[in-house]
Structure formats: C-alpha cells, structure tokens
Amino acid sequence: MLIDFRKLFNVTIIPVSLLACSIYFVPQLTKPLPNALQVILPFLPFVIFIVGMGLSWIFHHSREFNLFLILMVVYISLDNYIWHPSNKIDFQLAYLLLVSLIPINYTYNLLLRERGILNHYGVRRFIFLAVQLYFVAWILENPLPQVKEYLSYTFFQHSLFKQTDVTQPILLAIFITALIIIVRLLQNTSNLVASILISYIAVLAALYFAYTQQLALIFILLAGLILIIGITINAYSLAYLDELTNLPSRRALNQNITTLGKKYTLAMVDVDHFKKFNDKYGHDIGDQVLKKLASQLRLVRGGKAFRYGGEEFTLIFPNKDFHEARLICNELCKTVANSPFMLRNKKRPKKITDGKKPSQSGSKPLTITISIGLAERSEEFVSSDQVMKQADKALYKAKKNGRNQVAV
C-alpha cells in the first residue's frame, strides 16, 4: 500500500491543528466564561448539529449525517444523565453505555458504503441507531447486573487504567475503532475520513471530561465543527480539484486566471499520441501516465499546473514573459521524455517474496513525450480567453512540427 504523505498531511493539518490547540488550552477552557457566552454555549451544539446535518443532506453524506445524530445523542445524554442526573438511574452504567455507543457507531458508519440518505441504505443506518438507543433506555429502566458486569470486566491490573472511568472492554473497542479509521485513512486519503478520525478523538475527549460540563461541551462543539470542515473541504475538492491527478481543475483555472496581473504566460500541455496509447495499453495505464505527468507538472518552478481536461494540462507563469517560460518548458519536455514509464510485466509478481523485491526484468519502458504551446499576455491579446486561444494555436503548431517540443 503506497501512502501519499503529502496528501495525508494536507487532509489532516486543519483538524489536527484545531484539536491540538483545544487540548493545549484545556486549563484556560476550564475557567468560567463570560455570562453572555455561558447563556449561549448550551445552544451552540444544536446549531452545529443542524448546520452539519444540513450540509450532509445537501451533499448526500449519510455517514456524516448519522455521526451528527450520534453527537446529538451524546450531548443530550450528558445533559440528562450526567450534568443534571436523575436519582432513578445508575450513573456509572449510563456513562459506560453512552461511551460504548461511540466506537460502535463510528465503526458501523465508516465501514458501510456511502449510498445516500433517503433510501433503504440510509434508513438502515437510522434503524441501527434507534435500536441502540432503545436498548440503552430499556437497560437504564430495567438494570441487568450482567450488562454492567460485562462492561466493567477487568483484563489487566494496572494503575494506568485507573486514570479514566472508561472500563477495559470499552477501551479495547475504542482502540480497535481508532485502528480501523487510521487504516481506512491510509487506504483512502480523504478529507472526510481525516475529519471523522479527529472528530472521533474530540468526542472521546468530551466523554473523558464528561463531569466537567464546560470542557465536555467545548469538545463536543469541536467534534461537530471538524466534521463540518471536512464536508466543506471535500465539497471544495470535488468542485476545484481533479480527482485523478489531484491538480486544480479547469474551474479553478478559470478563477485563478482572473486574479493575474498584466504580465503572465500561459502554457497548454498535451500528451503526444495519448489516444493511440490508451487504445493499445488500456485506460488504467493511461490514467497512471496522467498521474505521473501531473506529479512532474506540480514541480515546475515558477508555474502553477491545472488539469484542463482529457490529456491536456495548463501551466500559468505569473510575472514571466514567454522567454523565461520557454526555457522552463523546454526543460520540462526533456524531463518527461527522459523519464520512461515502466509498464509492468503481467507475469511479474506483485508481492515481495522471501524479502526480495520483484524483479524488474520483463518490465517494458515506454517513452512518453509532451507538446507545449506558449502564449504571453500582451497589448494585442489582453483577455485570458485570447491568451488561451493563442496558447492552443501554439500547441497545434508544436504537434504539427513533430511533437515533443515547445512552440510560441
């Protein structure tokens, strides 16, 4: 499993920073807040939950929708059973049942595929949560000694486990769930999974500080806020990032180009003979070629790369004339041509055996080349559309002249 650490850092930096800051300022968060804020604070979680569920509904995220529901259940349960308890219930049992809901629901919602809210798949999630809540309510009304005994079972005698009211069976479930989410994040480096992991930690922190109302409330707010940030960033990525190459998309190009000044050069980049290549080796190999080229374009000095569409890419060089851009693009052409794409031999084993890497013998090197058309903004070509048209003409010229070259 190859891990894109750059992408992993990008998707985790915001939620991790929020959580780290909150934990760092825990001593300050326990101090009394201004009276006006104390009045508003108990209602803020409901605002966060409603906004989060609204966004989940708009973007058809049934998983996040249900996680907001479980956060709401946690908040209401803390308010009714912990902060304003009734003498009729067993407080410890209520706390343990509440904590146990977190790993169960985070695991369940993460492992189910995303298939919408208003269908039988979404209803199945609601029913699962409703059954759990009914069971918890019934147990609290009709306490069974065996349930508390199982939840409080001790595997190991160690002073470390006395630091929290959470029992060892539930700690084991919490750890397994965290491991599942981390593995899923490494497999699928997405903003949504990253936000789920950090919100999971935040809601556990809220339950750890359950008997400190203000602190628990702030961490519940943080858990909801992190999920909202994940949904928002994911929506932005879908709109402005190309899914295959992770480069900014054509929509992002159209927005970015309007912010440029009076001096810039635009390059249209096209993979040579890409259709023949796709027909011969298949679209999967073609996608790998585009990914490789995207990683090379991302490293172009002084330029910003975009996926224009198909096998076409765009490079913008702010504050550079076509002479400077041409030198960079000539270097890019050479780099791409001198970096052959290794086509794996179908008979070559995929896994490492006996501690040895699979042999490269039989792998076929394929030379990939690109053609580039350059155009500079000038008094003659003022608008971005005109500059792009000229870059397209230059690209056609580069292909007509034999490909694997830069034309102006």
N, C-alpha and C positions, 0 to 999 in steps of 0.2 A: 504494500500500500504506500504510494507516494504521497507525501504531505507537502502542500504548498504553504510554507511557513509565512511567506509574505502575506498571502490572502488570510491565513489564520490570524495573524497579527491585526490586519485591517478590520476583521469582523469582530474581534474581541476587545479592541482597545477602548472603545467608548463604554460598554457595560462594565468592564473590569475596572476602569478608572472611577466610574460612579460608585461601585461597590467598595473599592479601596478607600476612597475619600470618606464614605459613610462610616466604615469601620474605624478609620483613623480618628474621626471626630466623635466617636462614641461618648467619651467623657463630657464633651460640650452638649451632646444631644440629650443627656440626662438632666441637664439644668432646666429649671422652669422657663417656659416660653412666654412671650408677651400675652396678655389676656385676650387680645383680639385674635391672635393665632390659635390660642387654646380653644376658643369657641369654634373656629373654622376647621381645625385639624380633624376632628372626628368625622366630618362630612367629606373631606378630600378623597379618602379611598373610594367612595361611591362614584365620585366624579371621574377618577382614574379608571375604575372598572367599566363604567358606562362608555367612556371615550374609547377604551381598549376594545370592548365588545363591538362597538360601532365600526371601528376600523377593521376588526376581524370579519365582520359581516360584509363590509364593502369589498374586501379583498378575498373573501371566501376562505378564511383560515379557521376551520372548525377546531383545529388543535388548540390554537391560541384562545379562541372563544371559550373553550371549556376550561382552559387554565385560568382565565379571568373569573370564571364561575367558581372554581375551587378556591381562588384567592378571596373571593367574596364570602364563601362559606367559612374560611379560616377567620376572617375579620369578624363576622357576625358571631361565630362560636366563641372567639376570645372575649368579645364584649359581653356575651350572655353567661358563659360558664366560668371565665377566669377573672375578668375585671369586675363584673357585677354578678357574682355567683349566687346560686340558689341553694338552700340547705338540703334540698331533696336529692342532690346528685353527689356522686363520688368524684371529687375534683381531680384526683390523680388519674382515675380511669378516663374521665373526659379529656384530659390533656393527652394521654397516650393514644387514645382513639383519634384525636384530632391530628396529632403528629403523623400517625400511620397513614392518614389519607394522602399526605404529600408525595411520598415515594411511589405509592400505588398509582395515583392519577398522573403524575409526570411520566412514569414508565409507560402506562397504558396509552396515553395520548401521543407520546413520542413514537411508539412502535407501530401504531395504526397509520396507514397511508392517508394522505390528505385528499378527501373526496367531497368536500363541501359540507354545508350546514343543514340546508333544508332538503335532506333526502334520508333514506333509511340508514346510511352510514353515520350521518350526523345525529340522528335520533338514537342510534345505538350508544353513542357517547353519553347523551343525556340520561338514558335509562341506566347505564352503568353507574353514573354519579348519583342518580336518585336512589338506586338500590343501596348504595353505600350509606347515604345519609339516613335512609330508613332504618338500616341495620344499627347504625350508631345511636340513633334516637331510641330505638327499642331496647338496646343494651343498657342505656343510661336509665331508662324507666324500669327495666327488669334486669338488674345486675346479675350476671352469672360469674361466680368465683373463678371458673375455669378460664374465662376470657382474660381477666386481669392476671391470672397466674401465668398463662402463656405469654402475654405481652411483657411480663416482668421477669421472665426466666433469665437466669444468670449463667453465662457460659464461662466467664473468667472472673477471678477475684483480683482486681487491680484498682489502685487509688485513682487512676485516670478516669475510670468510668463514673466516679462519684462527682465529677465536675459538672455533670448535667443531669436533669431529671429524666432525660430520654433513656429508655432501657436498651439493653444489648440487642434483642431481636430487631427492634426498630432501627437502631444504629446500623445493623447489618443491612437492612433493607435500604436505608439512606445511602450507604456506601455503594451497594450494587447499582442503584439507580444512577448515582453520580457517574459510575464507571460506564454504564450504558450510554448516557448522554455524551460523555467525553469521546467514546469510541465513535458514536454517530457524528460528532463534530469533526473528528479527524477524517472520517469517510466522506462527509459532505460538508465542506467548509462554507457554511451559510450564516448570514446574519440572524436568521430565525433560530437556528439551533444554538448559536452562541448566546442569544438573549434568553433562551429557555434555560440554559445551564446557569447563567448568572442570576436569573430570577429565582431559580431553584435554591441557590445558595442564600439569596436575600430572604426568602420566605422561611428558610430554616433558621436564619439568624433571628427573624421575628419571633419564631417559636422558642428559640433559646432564651430570648429576653422577654418571654411571654408575661412574666409577672411584673415587668416594668412597662406600664401601658404606653407611655410616650415613645419609648425606644422601639417597642414592638410595632407600633403604629407607623413609625417612620420607615422601618424596614419593609413593611407590607406595601406602603406607598412606593418605595424604591423597586420592589419586585414588579409591581404593575407598570411603573414608568419604564423599566428596562424592556419589558415586553412590547410596550408601545413604540419605543425607539427601534427595536428590532423589526417590527412590522413596517414602520415608516421608511427605514433604510432599505429594507427589502423591496418595498414599492418603488423607491428611487432607483434601485439597481435594475429592476425589471424595465423601467422606463428609459434609463440613461446608460446602462451598461450592456454590452453584448454578452449573451450567455455563454457562447462557445469560447471566445477569446478573452473575456473579462476586460476588454478595452472599452472606452466610452463609445456609445453608438452614434448613429447618424443624427439622431435627435440632439444628443449632447454636442455634436459638431456644429449643428445649426445655431445652437445657443451660444457656444463658445466663440464662434467666428464673428458674432455681432459685437463682442467685447474688445476685439483687437483694435489697435490704433491705425494710423495711416501707413505704417510700414510693416509688411509681413509678406512671407512667401508661402504658397500652398503647394503641396505635392500630392499627386494621385499615384498610388502604388497598386500594381496589378501583378498577380502570379501568372507567369508565362505558361501557356498551354494547359491551364488548370482543368478545363473540361475534358480533354483527352486523358489527363492524369486520373481524374475521377472515374471516367468510363473504364479505364484499364485496371486500376487498383481498388476501386470502391470508395464510397463516400466516407467510411470510417478513417481510411488512410488520408483522404483529402482533408478531413477535419483536423487530423494530427499535424498535417503540414501547415494549416492556417494557424493553429495554436503555436507552433514553433516560430513561424514568421511574426506573429503578434508579440512573442517574447523578445524577439530581436528588435522590432519597431519600438517597443517600450523603452529600450536602452539607447535610442538615438539621441545624441547630445544636442541640446538646443531646440528639440522638436517635441511636439505632443501628438501621439498617434490615436487614430479613431478607426473603428470598423465602419466602412462606408456601406458595404453590402456585398454578398457573394464572396468573390476572391479579391475584392477591391478594398484598399485601405487609404486613409488620408493622413498626411502629416502637415501640421501647421508649425511654421517657424516664425514666431513673433520677433519683430525688430531685426530681421535678417533680409538682405537682398538676395536675388537669385544666384549671385556668385558664391556667397557663403553657403547657401542651401545646396547648391550643386555639388560642392566639394563633399559635404556630408552625405548626400545621396549617392554619389559615386562610390564612396567608401562603403555605404550600406549595400549596394549592388554586389560589390566584391565579397563582402562578409557573407551574404546569403549564398552566393554561388560557391564559396569555399567551405560551406557548412553542409555537407551532403546529408540527406535524410536517410537514416538506416531503416530499410524495410526488413522487418523480422522474418526469418525463415519459418515457415509454418511448422516444420518438423522440430524446430528448436524448443527445448523445454522452457516453460515459463517460470518454474520454481527453481530455487537454489537446491542442489543435491550434494550431499557429502561435504558441505561447507564451501563448495566451489560455485562460482558464478557460471551461468550458462555460457557456453562458447559463442563467440561472435561469428564463427565460421558459417557460411551459408547465408548470412545477412547481406542483403543487396543494397549498396549505396546508391541513392537516387539524387541526382543534381537538380536542385530547384533554383530557378532564376526569377528575377522580377524586372519589370519595366516601370519607369517612373517618369511622370510628366510634371514639369515645374511651371508655376506662373507667379509673378510678383504683382502685388497691388501697385497701381501707377495712376497717373492722371488720366490715362486713356481707359483703364479698367478700374473703376472706383468701387463698385459694389462687390460684395462677396460672391454673388451669383456670376458676375462677369469673370472674376478671377478663377472661379472653379471651372467655368466653361473653357477658359484658356488652358488650364491645367489638364482638362480632359483632352483637348486638342493635342497638347504636347505629349500626352500618354499615347494617343493613337500614332503620333509621329514616331515615338520610341519603338513601338511594336512594328510599324511599317519598315523601320530602318534595321530590323533584325533582332529586336528584343535584347534583354539583359543590358540595358543602358538607360541613361538619363537624357531626356530631351526638354528643351525650354521653348 
